[in-house]
Amino acid sequence: MTSKINRIAVIGTGIMGAPMAGRLADAGFQVQVWNRTPEKAAVLQSKGISIVERPNAAAKDAIAAMQALCCNSPPLSSIRILRD
């Protein structure tokens, strides 16, 4: 099992989010991503990146979450990262 310190979430896998997620995976991080259209994120699976169904699922147990959404996307209020 990978430790929490190595988990990073990327919300949005378009022209900015997909390369960031790929670089993080290449650097050894466990990356979980969410995208409005999961089919567009599927290419990232070849790098060992997990695709999840909801933004908050991507952020679950992650040490950090990055949001890479287009300016006309609705804001995501469903992500909450709670730490002790």
Residue pairs with C-beta under 8 A, 6 or more apart in sequence:
2 30
4 61
4 62
4 63
5 63
6 28
6 29
6 30
6 63
7 29
7 30
7 31
7 32
7 61
7 62
7 63
8 24
8 29
8 30
8 31
8 32
8 62
8 63
8 64
8 65
8 66
9 31
9 32
9 33
9 34
9 58
9 59
9 62
9 64
9 65
9 66
9 79
10 17
10 20
10 21
10 24
10 31
10 32
10 33
10 34
10 58
10 65
10 66
10 68
11 17
11 33
11 34
11 55
11 58
11 59
11 65
11 66
11 67
11 68
11 69
11 76
11 79
12 34
12 35
12 36
12 67
12 68
12 69
12 70
12 73
13 21
13 33
13 34
13 35
13 40
13 41
13 44
13 68
14 35
14 40
14 68
14 69
14 70
16 68
17 33
17 35
17 66
17 68
17 69
18 41
18 43
18 44
20 66
20 68
21 31
21 33
21 44
21 47
21 49
22 44
22 47
22 49
24 31
25 31
25 44
25 47
25 48
25 49
26 47
30 48
30 50
31 44
31 47
31 48
31 49
31 50
32 49
32 50
32 51
32 52
32 57
32 58
32 59
32 60
32 62
33 41
33 44
33 49
33 50
33 51
33 52
33 58
34 41
34 51
34 52
34 53
34 54
34 55
34 57
34 58
35 41
35 51
36 73
38 51
38 53
41 49
41 51
42 51
44 51
45 51
52 58
54 78
55 76
55 78
55 79
56 78
56 79
56 80
58 65
58 79
59 65
59 79
59 80
59 81
62 81
65 79
65 81
67 76
67 79
69 76
